[in-house]
Amino acid sequence: MAPYLLAMVAVASAYHFKRGRTCLVLLLSTSAYYYASRYGSPGLATPESVLVHQAFAVLLPFNLVIISLMSEKGIIGSAGRMRMAFVLFQLVIFWITLQQGSQTLWAVLTRPIIQSRLFEVHHLPQISLLLLLLAAGIIARRTWQRQSPLDGAFFGAAIAFGLLLARPDTPYIAPVFNSAIGLTFILAIIQDSHNMAFRDDMTGLPSRRALNELLRGLGSRYAIAMVDVDHFKRFNDTYGHDVGDQVLKVVASRLMAVTGGGRSFRYGGEEFTVIFPGKTAKDAAPHLEKLRKSIEEYKMALRSDERPKDDVKGQVSRAKQYGSRDVSVTVSIGVAESGGRYASTEEVIKASDTALYRAKNGGRNQVCLAGQR
């Protein structure tokens, strides 16, 4: 019962958070477990168990490749319904062949591509191995690019599918691995929903909500810095909002690498916050100055209007006929510390904001400490 219960919880969570791709994988894995439990108990000793194994040796890897290439479209929308119908159609074809006891279709699809003894040590058909490797490669690339917990769960599902199909006659392998698939997706959905709530999608930094959580637990000694991109509106008006988004990402990447134990957050718009637990404003100042310089010295190459849109071709043309424009951006920073006149985090933030505006009025591209003239 555990695999079914975990699958139901995972599907309910996926439905609630509109994760249609997850529902499709769980539908396939649970269907495979059901039929393997019903017909596969003797291993591959009966025609029915062989048919079930061959069918899902095709269906699981093939659909995992397709699903790994999909963008998320939810469940109840037109795209979600079409995807669900596509998977259900395949399961209906499988059910018909099972009722008729016809192995022809699945035997043809799982026929060996290369005759070699290396592939005879397990029950995994060669086409299944190729599809699983392809799916794992696609998912690994998406995981690297997006750092999404759900993509990590899809990668785990690919490994589990491979083991299930390679060793179908191993005792308890089906309930153990199908339970693991359900549990993995439940945890991934929880982590993904947490990231949605507490992480800024554009920059990858923790959001203001995460900042508010941290502020509640700070001790008596800390410094808070407010960081604002100089002339950001003018930059947006000159180069466009797409380039403005790139600027925010560049600044965020430098904020992620801030030294001195600082923890960076996106406060809103072009404004960011850095918290230095256990530090004074003077302790934080050298690290903020280092941060300011790293942002100022970064040269961002703007794509020429004539430059090809393809990244690879664009990299070649950047040094050739099309060229590129390099622009840099600067930030102003204000920092204040707890204690003294500031009895709460709200007052420290207000003081650092005041110091920030003094940095703006003083010529920008500098660090100012609260109370400093």
Residue frames relative to the residue before (quaternion, step in Angstrom):
aa qw qx qy qz dx dy dz
M 1.0000 0.0000 0.0000 0.0000 0.00 0.00 0.00
A 0.5570 0.6513 -0.3880 0.3392 3.60 1.08 -0.66
P 0.6612 0.5000 -0.3432 0.4416 3.66 0.81 -0.82
Y 0.6657 0.4996 -0.3094 0.4599 3.60 0.99 -0.82
L 0.6576 0.5123 -0.3153 0.4535 3.60 0.93 -0.86
L 0.6718 0.4842 -0.2971 0.4754 3.57 0.92 -0.91
A 0.6334 0.5211 -0.3321 0.4658 3.59 1.04 -0.74
M 0.6466 0.5179 -0.3228 0.4577 3.61 0.98 -0.81
V 0.6543 0.4960 -0.3144 0.4764 3.59 0.96 -0.84
A 0.6562 0.5143 -0.3075 0.4586 3.58 0.97 -0.87
V 0.6589 0.4959 -0.3096 0.4734 3.60 0.95 -0.85
A 0.6409 0.5177 -0.3264 0.4634 3.59 0.96 -0.82
S 0.6537 0.4978 -0.3092 0.4788 3.59 0.99 -0.82
A 0.6558 0.5109 -0.3096 0.4615 3.56 0.96 -0.89
Y 0.6403 0.5201 -0.3188 0.4668 3.58 1.00 -0.80
H 0.6589 0.5219 -0.3097 0.4446 3.57 0.93 -0.91
F 0.7698 0.3331 -0.1775 0.5148 3.58 0.96 -0.86
K 0.4713 -0.7195 0.4131 0.2992 3.59 1.30 0.41
R 0.3684 0.7019 -0.5119 0.3310 3.55 0.80 1.09
G 0.1460 -0.8512 0.5014 0.0530 3.54 0.31 1.31
R 0.6216 0.5506 -0.3503 0.4332 3.61 0.98 -0.77
T 0.6367 0.5275 -0.3209 0.4620 3.57 1.02 -0.80
C 0.6369 0.5317 -0.3272 0.4523 3.60 0.97 -0.83
L 0.6488 0.5264 -0.3246 0.4433 3.59 0.96 -0.82
V 0.6655 0.4929 -0.3066 0.4693 3.59 0.92 -0.88
L 0.6668 0.4989 -0.3031 0.4632 3.58 0.96 -0.84
L 0.6060 0.5430 -0.3513 0.4632 3.60 1.08 -0.68
L 0.6832 0.4833 -0.2855 0.4671 3.57 0.92 -0.89
S 0.6894 0.4838 -0.2956 0.4508 3.60 0.83 -0.95
T 0.6616 0.4951 -0.3101 0.4701 3.60 1.00 -0.78
S 0.6210 0.5235 -0.3383 0.4753 3.60 1.06 -0.73
A 0.6472 0.5141 -0.3180 0.4644 3.57 0.96 -0.86
Y 0.6576 0.5062 -0.3146 0.4608 3.59 0.97 -0.82
Y 0.6334 0.5428 -0.3333 0.4394 3.57 0.97 -0.85
Y 0.7301 0.4257 -0.2506 0.4723 3.57 0.74 -1.01
A 0.6170 0.5277 -0.3528 0.4652 3.60 1.08 -0.63
S 0.6548 0.5048 -0.3101 0.4693 3.60 1.04 -0.77
R 0.7042 0.4777 -0.2668 0.4525 3.57 1.01 -0.79
Y 0.8216 0.2348 -0.0942 0.5109 3.56 0.89 -0.92
G 0.7205 0.4973 -0.2542 0.4111 3.57 1.15 -0.39
S 0.3542 0.7743 -0.4735 0.2253 3.59 1.22 0.15
P 0.6976 0.4234 -0.3128 0.4860 3.65 0.99 -0.56
G 0.5983 -0.5104 0.3796 0.4872 3.62 1.22 0.15
L 0.6765 -0.4144 0.3446 0.5018 3.58 -0.76 -1.05
A 0.3161 0.7972 -0.4574 0.2354 3.54 1.07 0.79
T 0.7378 0.3512 -0.2196 0.5330 3.60 1.20 -0.30
P 0.6284 -0.5412 0.3881 0.4020 3.61 -1.16 0.45
E 0.6360 0.5367 -0.3361 0.4410 3.59 1.03 -0.75
S 0.6691 0.4971 -0.3064 0.4597 3.59 0.93 -0.89
V 0.6252 0.5224 -0.3340 0.4740 3.59 1.07 -0.71
L 0.6512 0.5201 -0.3152 0.4540 3.58 0.96 -0.89
V 0.6504 0.5121 -0.3137 0.4651 3.59 0.93 -0.90
H 0.6694 0.4998 -0.3047 0.4574 3.57 0.90 -0.91
Q 0.6673 0.4990 -0.3064 0.4602 3.59 0.89 -0.90
A 0.6579 0.5272 -0.3154 0.4356 3.58 0.91 -0.91
F 0.7480 0.3882 -0.2350 0.4844 3.57 0.76 -0.98
A 0.5348 0.5842 -0.4100 0.4525 3.59 1.26 -0.20
V 0.6701 0.4281 -0.2805 0.5376 3.57 1.29 -0.37
L 0.7120 0.5014 -0.2727 0.4089 3.57 0.76 -1.10
L 0.6795 0.5058 -0.3122 0.4301 3.59 0.82 -0.91
P 0.7253 0.4137 -0.2811 0.4731 3.67 0.65 -0.94
F 0.6365 0.5450 -0.3410 0.4261 3.60 0.94 -0.87
N 0.7152 0.4422 -0.2614 0.4740 3.58 0.83 -0.96
L 0.6004 0.5530 -0.3687 0.4447 3.58 1.09 -0.58
V 0.6167 0.5229 -0.3397 0.4805 3.59 1.06 -0.70
I 0.6714 0.4984 -0.2994 0.4595 3.58 0.86 -0.98
I 0.6878 0.4856 -0.2848 0.4582 3.58 0.87 -0.96
S 0.6442 0.5309 -0.3275 0.4426 3.59 1.03 -0.73
L 0.6673 0.4816 -0.2927 0.4869 3.59 1.21 -0.46
M 0.5790 0.6148 -0.3645 0.3923 3.59 1.24 -0.37
S 0.3394 -0.6481 0.6242 0.2742 3.51 -1.31 0.41
E 0.5807 -0.6046 0.4096 0.3597 3.58 -1.16 0.53
K 0.0289 -0.8144 0.5788 -0.0319 3.57 -0.75 1.12
G 0.5803 -0.5968 0.3807 0.4026 3.59 1.23 0.23
I 0.5701 -0.6150 0.4500 0.3071 3.55 -1.33 -0.28
I 0.7970 0.3565 -0.1745 0.4552 3.57 0.68 -1.09
G 0.5266 0.6207 -0.4249 0.3959 3.62 1.21 -0.08
S 0.7142 -0.4448 0.3107 0.4423 3.58 -1.28 0.14
A 0.6569 0.5001 -0.3169 0.4669 3.60 0.94 -0.83
G 0.6526 0.5214 -0.3103 0.4539 3.58 0.97 -0.85
R 0.6640 0.5001 -0.3029 0.4661 3.57 0.98 -0.83
M 0.6405 0.5231 -0.3245 0.4591 3.58 1.00 -0.76
R 0.6518 0.5089 -0.3131 0.4672 3.56 0.99 -0.81
M 0.6478 0.5081 -0.3166 0.4710 3.55 0.97 -0.85
A 0.6457 0.5198 -0.3172 0.4606 3.59 0.98 -0.82
F 0.6217 0.5495 -0.3339 0.4473 3.58 1.06 -0.76
V 0.6771 0.4726 -0.2853 0.4866 3.58 0.94 -0.89
L 0.6600 0.5081 -0.3106 0.4580 3.60 0.92 -0.87
F 0.6041 0.5544 -0.3532 0.4505 3.57 1.07 -0.71
Q 0.6553 0.5043 -0.3129 0.4673 3.59 0.96 -0.82
L 0.6585 0.5047 -0.3080 0.4656 3.57 1.00 -0.83
V 0.6102 0.5323 -0.3471 0.4731 3.60 1.11 -0.62
I 0.6296 0.5234 -0.3296 0.4701 3.60 0.98 -0.83
F 0.6412 0.5143 -0.3178 0.4726 3.56 0.99 -0.86
W 0.6627 0.5180 -0.3110 0.4424 3.60 0.87 -0.96
I 0.6435 0.5215 -0.3236 0.4574 3.61 0.97 -0.83
T 0.6797 0.4748 -0.2990 0.4724 3.58 0.89 -0.90
L 0.6231 0.5328 -0.3418 0.4595 3.59 1.09 -0.64
Q 0.6624 0.5066 -0.3068 0.4587 3.58 0.95 -0.85
Q 0.7083 0.4368 -0.2466 0.4967 3.56 1.08 -0.74
G 0.3836 -0.7429 0.4647 0.2917 3.57 1.28 -0.27
S 0.4346 0.7109 -0.4400 0.3349 3.58 1.23 0.54
Q 0.1542 -0.8102 0.5629 0.0549 3.56 -0.60 1.17
T 0.4007 0.7684 -0.4518 0.2119 3.59 1.25 -0.21
L 0.6783 0.5087 -0.3029 0.4352 3.58 0.76 -1.05
W 0.7395 0.4250 -0.2356 0.4659 3.57 0.73 -1.09
A 0.6092 0.5455 -0.3540 0.4539 3.60 1.10 -0.61
V 0.6445 0.5094 -0.3175 0.4736 3.57 1.04 -0.77
L 0.6909 0.4949 -0.2817 0.4455 3.58 0.91 -0.94
T 0.7432 0.3756 -0.2187 0.5087 3.60 1.11 -0.60
R 0.3380 0.7540 -0.4997 0.2599 3.59 1.24 0.28
P 0.5563 -0.6246 0.4220 0.3498 3.67 -0.94 0.80
I 0.3642 -0.7192 0.5530 0.2103 3.55 -1.04 0.83
I 0.7758 0.1317 -0.0439 0.6155 3.55 1.06 -0.89
Q 0.3458 -0.7279 0.5538 0.2097 3.55 -0.88 0.93
S 0.3085 0.7336 -0.5490 0.2553 3.57 -0.42 1.24
R 0.5123 -0.6569 0.4650 0.2997 3.56 -1.06 0.77
L 0.5251 0.6487 -0.4088 0.3692 3.57 1.21 -0.41
F 0.7188 0.4373 -0.2411 0.4836 3.58 1.12 -0.67
E 0.5952 0.6000 -0.3538 0.4006 3.58 1.27 0.00
V 0.5477 0.6372 -0.3927 0.3738 3.60 1.26 -0.11
H 0.7653 0.2057 -0.1454 0.5923 3.61 1.26 -0.18
H 0.5562 -0.6313 0.4437 0.3085 3.56 -1.31 0.27
L 0.4810 0.6846 -0.4329 0.3355 3.60 1.24 0.09
P 0.3799 -0.7304 0.5159 0.2368 3.63 -0.54 1.10
Q 0.6134 -0.5906 0.3803 0.3609 3.55 -1.12 0.67
I 0.6346 0.5256 -0.3389 0.4541 3.60 0.99 -0.76
S 0.6258 0.5311 -0.3318 0.4650 3.59 1.10 -0.72
L 0.6433 0.5254 -0.3182 0.4570 3.56 0.97 -0.87
L 0.6620 0.5064 -0.3056 0.4603 3.58 0.92 -0.90
L 0.6787 0.4886 -0.2929 0.4635 3.58 0.91 -0.91
L 0.6490 0.5128 -0.3202 0.4619 3.59 0.99 -0.78
L 0.6433 0.5056 -0.3207 0.4771 3.59 1.00 -0.77
L 0.6360 0.5178 -0.3235 0.4720 3.57 1.03 -0.79
A 0.6639 0.4981 -0.3028 0.4683 3.58 0.90 -0.92
A 0.6533 0.5164 -0.3144 0.4558 3.59 0.93 -0.90
G 0.6482 0.5188 -0.3191 0.4571 3.59 1.02 -0.77
I 0.6570 0.5027 -0.3063 0.4710 3.57 0.95 -0.89
I 0.6803 0.4881 -0.2902 0.4634 3.57 0.91 -0.95
A 0.6304 0.5357 -0.3357 0.4504 3.60 0.99 -0.81
R 0.6453 0.5124 -0.3170 0.4697 3.59 1.00 -0.80
R 0.6649 0.4892 -0.3057 0.4745 3.59 0.93 -0.85
T 0.6331 0.5326 -0.3305 0.4541 3.57 1.02 -0.79
W 0.6545 0.5129 -0.3060 0.4636 3.58 0.99 -0.85
Q 0.6997 0.4794 -0.2699 0.4557 3.57 0.96 -0.88
R 0.8093 0.3194 -0.1303 0.4754 3.56 0.84 -0.99
Q 0.2376 -0.7935 0.5224 0.2025 3.60 1.19 -0.44
S 0.3377 0.7604 -0.4825 0.2739 3.56 1.03 0.85
P 0.4901 -0.6622 0.4762 0.3075 3.62 -0.88 0.86
L 0.6374 0.5365 -0.3378 0.4378 3.61 1.02 -0.71
D 0.6219 0.5156 -0.3496 0.4745 3.59 1.01 -0.67
G 0.6180 0.5304 -0.3375 0.4720 3.58 1.08 -0.67
A 0.6385 0.5186 -0.3201 0.4700 3.59 1.07 -0.73
F 0.6249 0.5245 -0.3333 0.4726 3.59 1.05 -0.72
F 0.6309 0.5209 -0.3315 0.4699 3.58 1.02 -0.77
G 0.6437 0.5122 -0.3112 0.4758 3.59 1.01 -0.81
A 0.6282 0.5321 -0.3319 0.4606 3.59 1.07 -0.74
A 0.6241 0.5403 -0.3408 0.4499 3.59 1.03 -0.76
I 0.6557 0.4968 -0.3047 0.4799 3.58 0.98 -0.85
A 0.6571 0.5140 -0.3082 0.4573 3.59 0.95 -0.91
F 0.6324 0.5259 -0.3313 0.4622 3.59 0.97 -0.82
G 0.6540 0.5253 -0.3169 0.4427 3.56 0.93 -0.87
L 0.6783 0.4830 -0.2883 0.4727 3.58 0.92 -0.88
L 0.6412 0.5290 -0.3227 0.4527 3.58 0.98 -0.82
L 0.7136 0.4499 -0.2563 0.4719 3.56 0.92 -0.90
A 0.6619 0.5130 -0.3096 0.4504 3.59 1.11 -0.64
R 0.8024 0.1787 -0.0717 0.5648 3.60 1.08 -0.73
P 0.0361 0.8543 -0.5180 0.0230 3.63 0.63 1.01
D 0.7045 0.4647 -0.2701 0.4635 3.60 1.16 -0.51
T 0.4456 0.6751 -0.4663 0.3582 3.62 1.25 0.19
P 0.5028 -0.6754 0.4390 0.3135 3.64 -0.75 0.96
Y 0.8705 0.1021 -0.1127 0.4681 3.55 -1.08 0.91
I 0.4140 0.7280 -0.4797 0.2618 3.63 1.17 0.08
A 0.6502 0.5405 -0.3243 0.4241 3.60 0.99 -0.82
P 0.7171 0.4236 -0.2953 0.4681 3.68 0.68 -0.89
V 0.6388 0.5385 -0.3373 0.4338 3.58 1.01 -0.78
F 0.7421 0.4188 -0.2437 0.4631 3.58 0.73 -1.03
N 0.6434 0.4963 -0.3422 0.4717 3.61 1.02 -0.59
S 0.6028 0.5198 -0.3516 0.4927 3.59 1.12 -0.57
A 0.6463 0.5236 -0.3167 0.4559 3.56 0.99 -0.83
I 0.6281 0.5301 -0.3357 0.4602 3.59 1.01 -0.77
G 0.6713 0.4974 -0.2996 0.4606 3.59 0.87 -0.93
L 0.6769 0.4928 -0.2920 0.4623 3.57 0.90 -0.95
T 0.6320 0.5418 -0.3309 0.4444 3.58 1.00 -0.83
F 0.6839 0.4723 -0.2931 0.4726 3.58 0.93 -0.85
I 0.6012 0.5476 -0.3664 0.4521 3.60 1.05 -0.64
L 0.6860 0.4765 -0.2798 0.4733 3.58 0.87 -0.98
A 0.6502 0.5213 -0.3193 0.4511 3.58 1.01 -0.81
I 0.6435 0.5138 -0.3235 0.4661 3.59 1.00 -0.79
I 0.6331 0.5237 -0.3259 0.4677 3.59 1.01 -0.80
Q 0.6797 0.4821 -0.2866 0.4727 3.57 0.90 -0.96
D 0.6502 0.5197 -0.3133 0.4573 3.58 1.00 -0.82
S 0.6603 0.4908 -0.3107 0.4761 3.59 0.97 -0.81
H 0.6065 0.5405 -0.3454 0.4698 3.59 1.12 -0.66
N 0.6566 0.5070 -0.3091 0.4651 3.58 0.97 -0.88
M 0.6240 0.5423 -0.3393 0.4488 3.57 1.03 -0.77
A 0.7112 0.4617 -0.2550 0.4647 3.56 0.98 -0.85
F 0.8212 0.2830 -0.1050 0.4843 3.56 0.94 -0.87
R 0.7152 0.3858 -0.2615 0.5209 3.62 1.20 0.13
D 0.4373 -0.6871 0.5198 0.2579 3.54 -1.00 0.90
D 0.4545 -0.7384 0.4328 0.2468 3.56 -0.63 1.16
M 0.6872 0.5017 -0.3002 0.4311 3.61 0.91 -0.82
T 0.8064 0.3183 -0.1472 0.4762 3.57 0.71 -1.09
G 0.4215 -0.7063 0.4686 0.3223 3.58 1.15 -0.52
L 0.5267 0.6188 -0.4155 0.4088 3.59 1.28 0.00
P 0.5914 -0.5198 0.4499 0.4215 3.59 -1.21 0.31
S 0.4585 -0.7172 0.4664 0.2406 3.55 -1.03 0.85
R 0.7204 -0.4165 0.3256 0.4489 3.54 -1.35 -0.03
R 0.5966 0.5586 -0.3632 0.4472 3.57 1.10 -0.61
A 0.6478 0.4940 -0.3091 0.4906 3.59 1.02 -0.79
L 0.6097 0.5488 -0.3428 0.4579 3.58 1.08 -0.72
N 0.6632 0.5087 -0.3090 0.4538 3.58 0.89 -0.91
E 0.6204 0.5320 -0.3400 0.4653 3.59 1.08 -0.70
L 0.6717 0.4958 -0.2999 0.4616 3.58 0.94 -0.90
L 0.6363 0.5580 -0.3350 0.4141 3.59 0.95 -0.87
R 0.6263 0.5527 -0.3437 0.4290 3.60 1.09 -0.65
G 0.7726 0.3742 -0.1886 0.4770 3.57 1.09 -0.61
L 0.4106 0.7138 -0.4820 0.2994 3.60 1.22 0.21
G 0.4925 -0.6573 0.4834 0.3028 3.55 -1.13 0.63
S 0.7399 -0.4101 0.2931 0.4455 3.55 -1.21 -0.44
R 0.7624 0.3107 -0.1791 0.5387 3.59 1.18 -0.41
Y 0.3058 0.7236 -0.5668 0.2482 3.56 -0.70 1.11
A 0.2425 -0.7289 0.6163 0.1733 3.53 -1.34 0.29
I 0.1541 -0.7759 0.6082 0.0656 3.55 -1.10 0.80
A 0.1080 -0.7902 0.6023 0.0346 3.56 -0.84 1.05
M 0.1981 -0.7378 0.6334 0.1232 3.54 -1.09 0.81
V 0.1223 -0.8003 0.5870 0.0068 3.55 -0.79 1.12
D 0.0127 -0.8113 0.5833 -0.0373 3.58 -0.75 1.06
V 0.4333 -0.6926 0.5145 0.2605 3.58 -0.96 0.92
D 0.4178 -0.7297 0.4902 0.2294 3.58 -0.78 1.07
H 0.8672 0.0372 -0.0509 0.4939 3.56 -1.10 0.86
F 0.1876 0.8278 -0.5149 0.1196 3.59 1.04 0.68
K 0.6377 0.5265 -0.3425 0.4460 3.62 0.94 -0.77
R 0.6588 0.5002 -0.3081 0.4700 3.56 0.95 -0.85
F 0.6182 0.5396 -0.3265 0.4691 3.55 1.10 -0.76
N 0.6502 0.5124 -0.3043 0.4712 3.59 0.97 -0.87
D 0.6791 0.4996 -0.2897 0.4531 3.56 0.92 -0.94
T 0.6859 0.4940 -0.2794 0.4554 3.57 1.08 -0.75
Y 0.8291 0.2507 -0.0847 0.4925 3.55 0.77 -1.06
G 0.5763 -0.5981 0.3841 0.4033 3.61 1.20 -0.27
H 0.6304 -0.5825 0.3720 0.3535 3.55 -1.22 0.54
D 0.5867 0.5728 -0.3832 0.4252 3.61 1.08 -0.56
V 0.6660 0.4708 -0.2933 0.4988 3.56 0.98 -0.84
G 0.6039 0.5565 -0.3503 0.4504 3.57 1.08 -0.70
D 0.6340 0.5157 -0.3224 0.4776 3.57 1.04 -0.77
Q 0.6292 0.5302 -0.3333 0.4603 3.59 1.03 -0.77
V 0.6209 0.5448 -0.3338 0.4542 3.58 1.05 -0.79
L 0.6618 0.5044 -0.3079 0.4613 3.57 0.90 -0.92
K 0.6477 0.5141 -0.3190 0.4630 3.59 1.04 -0.75
V 0.6311 0.5272 -0.3271 0.4656 3.57 1.04 -0.79
V 0.6593 0.4975 -0.3010 0.4767 3.57 0.90 -0.95
A 0.6517 0.5190 -0.3143 0.4552 3.58 0.96 -0.88
S 0.6452 0.5212 -0.3343 0.4475 3.61 0.96 -0.79
R 0.6527 0.4851 -0.3151 0.4893 3.59 1.09 -0.65
L 0.6297 0.5324 -0.3285 0.4607 3.57 1.07 -0.70
M 0.6047 0.5603 -0.3534 0.4422 3.58 1.09 -0.66
A 0.7348 0.4112 -0.2150 0.4948 3.57 1.14 -0.68
V 0.3175 0.7679 -0.5081 0.2268 3.60 1.20 0.26
T 0.3547 -0.7496 0.5268 0.1865 3.57 -0.97 0.86
G 0.6801 0.5256 -0.3482 0.3742 3.54 -1.34 -0.06
G 0.6044 -0.5817 0.3547 0.4129 3.56 1.22 0.30
G 0.3828 0.7437 -0.4708 0.2806 3.58 1.24 0.32
R 0.1804 -0.7590 0.6175 0.1003 3.57 -1.14 0.71
S 0.2276 -0.8305 0.5041 0.0661 3.53 -0.55 1.26
F 0.0666 -0.7839 0.6173 -0.0033 3.55 -1.19 0.76
R 0.3890 -0.6540 0.5731 0.3041 3.54 -1.24 0.39
Y 0.2893 -0.7916 0.5206 0.1368 3.53 -0.60 1.20
G 0.6717 -0.4280 0.3036 0.5229 3.56 1.07 -0.79
G 0.8220 0.1309 -0.1176 0.5416 3.58 -0.99 0.80
E 0.7644 -0.3005 0.2529 0.5113 3.56 -0.77 -1.09
E 0.5630 0.6073 -0.3686 0.4223 3.57 1.27 0.36
F 0.1061 -0.7902 0.6035 0.0066 3.53 -1.02 0.95
T 0.2475 -0.7554 0.5908 0.1380 3.54 -1.31 0.41
V 0.0911 -0.7691 0.6298 0.0595 3.55 -1.09 0.77
I 0.1788 -0.7822 0.5928 0.0698 3.56 -0.81 1.08
F 0.1079 -0.7737 0.6226 0.0456 3.56 -0.96 0.95
P 0.1901 -0.8027 0.5540 0.1124 3.62 0.00 1.23
G 0.8380 0.2010 -0.1545 0.4833 3.57 -1.03 0.85
K 0.6404 0.5189 -0.3143 0.4710 3.61 1.26 0.17
T 0.3812 -0.6628 0.5835 0.2737 3.52 -1.32 0.39
A 0.6785 -0.4696 0.3540 0.4402 3.56 -1.29 0.15
K 0.6473 0.5107 -0.3223 0.4650 3.60 1.04 -0.75
D 0.6097 0.5377 -0.3502 0.4654 3.59 1.10 -0.66
A 0.7184 0.4665 -0.2483 0.4523 3.56 0.94 -0.94
A 0.5444 0.6798 -0.3872 0.3026 3.60 1.08 -0.69
P 0.6772 0.4814 -0.3351 0.4442 3.69 0.76 -0.84
H 0.6570 0.5038 -0.3092 0.4678 3.58 1.02 -0.75
L 0.6469 0.4980 -0.3165 0.4830 3.57 1.08 -0.68
E 0.6225 0.5258 -0.3360 0.4724 3.59 1.09 -0.67
K 0.6269 0.5207 -0.3204 0.4829 3.57 1.07 -0.77
L 0.6335 0.5223 -0.3159 0.4755 3.56 1.04 -0.81
R 0.6494 0.5269 -0.3173 0.4472 3.59 0.90 -0.94
K 0.6760 0.4967 -0.2924 0.4592 3.59 0.91 -0.91
S 0.6502 0.5259 -0.3294 0.4384 3.59 0.95 -0.84
I 0.6505 0.4912 -0.3127 0.4877 3.59 1.09 -0.69
E 0.6563 0.5235 -0.3119 0.4449 3.59 0.92 -0.88
E 0.7235 0.4628 -0.2478 0.4483 3.58 0.96 -0.88
Y 0.5617 0.6009 -0.3993 0.4048 3.60 1.22 -0.27
K 0.1874 -0.7762 0.5968 0.0793 3.56 -0.84 1.07
M 0.1561 -0.7958 0.5822 0.0589 3.56 -0.64 1.14
A 0.2994 -0.7692 0.5437 0.1518 3.56 -0.71 1.14
L 0.2514 -0.7701 0.5717 0.1299 3.55 -0.72 1.09
R 0.4886 -0.6648 0.4865 0.2875 3.56 -1.00 0.85
S 0.4299 -0.6810 0.5341 0.2572 3.54 -0.90 0.96
D 0.5864 -0.5861 0.4211 0.3677 3.58 -1.13 0.58
E 0.7078 0.4374 -0.2527 0.4938 3.58 1.18 -0.59
R 0.5177 0.6605 -0.4141 0.3525 3.56 1.25 -0.24
P 0.5467 -0.6283 0.4294 0.3494 3.64 -0.93 0.83
K 0.5195 -0.6566 0.4565 0.3010 3.56 -1.10 0.73
D 0.5843 0.5745 -0.3738 0.4345 3.57 1.13 -0.57
D 0.5043 -0.6975 0.4193 0.2888 3.59 -0.75 1.07
V 0.6675 0.5042 -0.3182 0.4461 3.59 0.89 -0.89
K 0.6760 0.4701 -0.2915 0.4868 3.58 0.89 -0.93
G 0.6330 0.5494 -0.3263 0.4372 3.54 1.07 -0.75
Q 0.6363 0.5249 -0.3304 0.4587 3.58 1.03 -0.76
V 0.6423 0.5084 -0.3202 0.4758 3.59 1.07 -0.73
S 0.7162 0.4631 -0.2613 0.4519 3.55 0.85 -0.99
R 0.5118 0.6643 -0.4174 0.3500 3.60 1.19 -0.47
A 0.7506 0.3621 -0.1952 0.5171 3.55 1.03 -0.83
K 0.6798 0.4739 -0.2886 0.4796 3.60 1.27 -0.01
Q 0.8895 -0.0933 0.0311 0.4462 3.51 -1.02 -0.87
Y 0.7059 0.4891 -0.2935 0.4199 3.60 0.97 -0.66
G 0.2327 -0.7983 0.5205 0.1940 3.58 1.03 -0.74
S 0.1747 -0.7696 0.5950 0.1521 3.56 -1.28 -0.28
R 0.3729 -0.6978 0.5598 0.2461 3.55 -1.27 0.35
D 0.2368 -0.7667 0.5828 0.1283 3.53 -0.87 0.97
V 0.0101 -0.7848 0.6197 -0.0078 3.55 -0.88 0.94
S 0.1929 -0.7591 0.6084 0.1277 3.54 -1.21 0.49
V 0.2330 -0.7569 0.5981 0.1229 3.51 -1.24 0.49
T 0.1893 -0.7751 0.5915 0.1159 3.57 -1.14 0.57
V 0.2318 -0.7577 0.5924 0.1458 3.54 -1.29 0.33
S 0.2680 -0.7036 0.6298 0.1908 3.51 -1.31 0.48
I 0.1244 -0.8135 0.5679 0.0119 3.56 -0.98 0.91
G 0.0596 -0.7629 0.6424 0.0409 3.52 -1.06 0.86
V 0.0584 -0.8160 0.5751 -0.0061 3.59 -0.91 0.88
A 0.0210 -0.7735 0.6333 -0.0139 3.53 -1.09 0.83
E 0.2897 -0.7615 0.5583 0.1563 3.56 -1.25 0.47
S 0.5822 -0.5839 0.4396 0.3561 3.53 -1.25 0.44
G 0.6672 0.4968 -0.3763 0.4080 3.52 -1.32 0.29
G 0.7301 0.4058 -0.3014 0.4599 3.54 -1.30 0.11
R 0.8409 -0.1187 0.1212 0.5138 3.54 -0.77 -1.09
Y 0.7007 0.4697 -0.2582 0.4708 3.59 1.22 -0.44
A 0.1450 -0.8454 0.5129 0.0347 3.54 -0.24 1.30
S 0.7834 0.2327 -0.1260 0.5624 3.62 1.18 -0.32
T 0.6435 -0.5178 0.3866 0.4103 3.56 -1.26 0.33
E 0.6020 0.5619 -0.3614 0.4373 3.60 1.07 -0.69
E 0.6706 0.4879 -0.2990 0.4721 3.59 0.98 -0.82
V 0.6279 0.5203 -0.3402 0.4683 3.60 1.04 -0.70
I 0.6424 0.5110 -0.3194 0.4735 3.60 0.98 -0.84
K 0.6469 0.5143 -0.3203 0.4630 3.59 0.98 -0.84
A 0.6559 0.5051 -0.3080 0.4689 3.58 1.02 -0.80
S 0.6607 0.4880 -0.3141 0.4761 3.60 0.98 -0.76
D 0.6037 0.5414 -0.3463 0.4717 3.58 1.15 -0.61
T 0.6307 0.5247 -0.3225 0.4722 3.58 1.04 -0.83
A 0.6535 0.4984 -0.3035 0.4821 3.58 1.00 -0.85
L 0.6110 0.5518 -0.3437 0.4517 3.59 1.08 -0.71
Y 0.6901 0.4665 -0.2916 0.4702 3.60 0.85 -0.90
R 0.5944 0.5379 -0.3663 0.4724 3.58 1.15 -0.49
A 0.6262 0.5154 -0.3270 0.4851 3.58 1.11 -0.71
K 0.6321 0.5261 -0.3254 0.4668 3.59 1.04 -0.75
N 0.7109 0.4590 -0.2559 0.4675 3.54 0.84 -1.00
G 0.6762 0.4994 -0.2884 0.4584 3.57 1.19 -0.51
G 0.7523 -0.3927 0.2189 0.4816 3.60 1.18 0.25
R 0.4200 -0.7249 0.4487 0.3112 3.59 1.31 -0.07
N 0.7870 0.3323 -0.2539 0.4536 3.53 -1.45 0.05
Q 0.6359 0.4823 -0.3555 0.4864 3.60 0.80 1.02
V 0.3980 -0.6793 0.5650 0.2470 3.53 -1.37 0.30
C 0.0419 -0.7970 0.6025 0.0056 3.58 -0.84 0.99
L 0.3073 -0.7424 0.5710 0.1681 3.57 -1.02 0.86
A 0.5399 -0.6143 0.4634 0.3411 3.57 -1.05 0.76
G 0.8026 0.2555 -0.2115 0.4958 3.56 -0.99 0.91
Q 0.6063 0.5548 -0.3596 0.4420 3.59 1.25 -0.13
R 0.3173 -0.7510 0.5522 0.1745 3.58 -0.97 0.85
